[in-house]
Amino acid sequence: MERSNRPDEVPGVCRVFRARNGVNLDRFSQQVLIPISTVTAFTGTLLPNWPIISAKMEMATKKAWYVFTYFGHLMTKQERLAYRHLVGTSKAMRGRTDAGSQAEAKKSASRAYRDLLSSDAEVLRLASDGLDAFVERVAQRMLDEHRQEIAFNNCPKCGALTRTPKAQQCRFCGFDWHGCR
């Protein structure tokens, strides 16, 4: 990912021009202005498929989000409640999901967000480290207990993890295997 280091940039704004694979992030203006605070607040939490976030994630984190997103039916009831709690915290606290922001969200969140929050001790224990740590822990548990039910869809040409389990075109190398398997 290329970043502009021009002095005329607005402070606190990250100007991203092209993703690693050379595809423009914005088709119309050839650039995207993303406030750094937004990138910091949402790093992998709510929008794991943003190009700027996706490029910075490690492969283990990408696989954890893949398992969590597409095999969520393998979560336990307590894990579902903990995820709901973390989403409510994230919405109320504008992306923050650490333990301090969870406590603050219970006090200051609007009624709509407070309904998403939980007071169950087990749910709070699962959610205590924030969303990213929660997703990685849950994905690892799902892989350990349900490995035979979880399949990673990798590109046959370059081996990269595809965006979805049913994808038949690689977003990295562009290889298309519709009808080949």
C-alpha positions in Angstrom: 0.0 0.0 0.0 1.4 3.4 -1.0 0.9 6.4 1.2 1.5 10.0 0.2 3.9 11.9 2.3 3.2 15.3 0.7 3.4 18.3 3.1 0.2 19.8 1.8 -1.9 16.9 3.2 -4.4 17.8 5.9 -3.1 16.8 9.3 -4.8 13.7 10.7 -5.8 12.4 7.2 -4.3 9.4 5.5 -4.4 9.7 1.7 -4.3 6.2 0.1 -3.7 5.9 -3.6 -3.4 2.3 -4.6 -3.8 -1.1 -3.0 -0.9 -3.5 -3.2 -2.5 -5.3 -6.2 -2.5 -2.0 -8.1 -6.3 -1.6 -8.1 -7.5 1.9 -7.4 -9.3 2.2 -4.0 -11.6 4.9 -5.4 -12.7 4.6 -9.1 -13.7 8.2 -9.4 -11.0 10.4 -7.9 -8.1 7.9 -7.9 -7.7 8.6 -4.1 -9.4 8.0 -0.9 -9.2 10.3 2.1 -9.7 8.4 5.3 -9.4 10.1 8.7 -6.7 8.4 10.7 -8.9 8.3 13.7 -11.4 6.3 11.7 -8.8 3.8 10.6 -7.5 3.5 14.1 -10.9 3.0 15.6 -12.1 0.5 13.0 -8.9 -1.5 12.5 -10.4 -4.9 11.8 -13.3 -4.5 14.1 -16.4 -3.7 12.1 -15.2 -3.6 8.5 -12.6 -6.3 8.0 -12.8 -6.1 4.2 -11.9 -2.4 3.8 -8.9 -2.4 1.5 -6.8 -0.2 3.9 -7.5 -2.5 6.8 -7.3 -5.7 4.9 -3.8 -4.9 3.6 -2.6 -4.3 7.1 -4.0 -7.4 8.7 -1.8 -10.4 9.2 -2.8 -13.7 7.6 -3.8 -15.3 10.9 -6.2 -12.4 11.6 -7.7 -12.7 8.1 -8.3 -16.4 8.7 -9.8 -15.7 12.1 -12.2 -13.2 10.6 -13.0 -15.6 7.7 -13.9 -18.4 10.1 -15.8 -16.0 12.4 -17.8 -14.4 9.5 -18.7 -17.5 7.4 -18.9 -20.1 10.1 -20.6 -18.1 12.8 -23.3 -20.8 13.2 -20.6 -22.7 15.1 -20.5 -20.2 17.9 -22.0 -21.0 21.3 -24.9 -19.0 22.8 -22.5 -17.2 25.2 -20.2 -16.3 22.3 -23.1 -14.9 20.4 -24.2 -12.8 23.3 -20.6 -11.6 23.8 -20.4 -10.6 20.1 -23.7 -8.7 20.5 -22.3 -7.0 23.5 -19.1 -6.0 21.6 -21.0 -4.7 18.6 -23.2 -2.6 20.9 -20.1 -1.3 22.7 -18.4 -0.5 19.4 -21.5 1.4 18.1 -21.9 3.4 21.3 -18.2 4.2 21.7 -17.5 4.8 18.0 -15.3 1.7 17.4 -13.7 1.2 20.8 -14.3 -2.2 22.4 -11.7 -2.4 25.2 -12.9 -3.1 28.8 -12.9 0.6 29.8 -15.1 1.5 26.8 -17.5 -1.3 27.7 -18.0 0.1 31.1 -18.4 3.6 29.7 -20.9 2.4 27.2 -23.1 0.9 29.9 -23.3 4.3 31.5 -23.6 6.7 28.6 -25.0 4.7 25.6 -28.4 5.5 24.2 -31.2 3.1 24.9 -30.9 1.4 21.5 -27.3 0.5 22.2 -27.8 -0.3 25.8 -30.2 -3.0 24.8 -27.3 -4.7 23.0 -25.1 -4.7 26.1 -25.0 -7.6 28.6 -24.5 -7.8 32.3 -23.9 -11.6 32.4 -20.5 -12.4 34.0 -19.5 -15.1 31.4 -20.4 -12.8 28.5 -18.3 -9.9 30.0 -15.4 -12.3 30.6 -15.5 -13.4 27.0 -15.7 -9.8 25.8 -13.1 -8.4 28.2 -10.2 -8.1 25.8 -12.1 -6.4 23.0 -13.4 -7.4 19.6 -10.2 -8.5 17.8 -9.0 -10.7 20.7 -12.5 -12.2 21.0 -12.7 -13.0 17.3 -9.3 -14.7 17.3 -10.2 -16.7 20.4 -13.6 -17.8 19.1 -12.2 -18.6 15.6 -9.5 -20.8 17.2 -12.0 -22.6 19.3 -14.2 -23.2 16.3 -11.2 -24.5 14.3 -10.2 -26.8 17.2 -13.7 -28.3 17.7 -15.1 -28.2 14.1 -12.1 -28.5 11.8 -13.9 -31.0 9.6 -16.7 -28.5 9.0 -14.5 -25.6 8.2 -12.8 -25.4 4.8 -10.7 -22.5 3.6 -11.3 -21.5 -0.1 -7.8 -20.7 -1.4 -6.9 -19.7 -5.0 -5.5 -22.7 -6.9 -3.0 -20.5 -8.7 -1.5 -18.3 -6.0 -2.8 -19.9 -2.8 -4.3 -16.7 -1.4 -7.4 -16.9 0.8 -10.5 -15.9 -1.2 -13.0 -13.4 0.1 -15.8 -15.9 0.6 -16.1 -19.7 0.9 -17.9 -19.9 -2.5 -15.7 -17.4 -4.4 -14.3 -18.6 -7.7 -12.1 -15.7 -8.7 -9.0 -14.6 -6.8 -9.0 -10.9 -5.8 -5.2 -10.9 -5.7 -4.0 -12.6 -8.9 -7.3 -12.4 -10.8 -7.4 -16.1 -11.6 -10.9 -17.4 -12.4 -11.9 -21.0 -11.9 -15.6 -20.9 -12.6 -16.6 -24.4 -13.9 -13.0 -25.8 -13.5 -13.4 -27.7 -10.2 
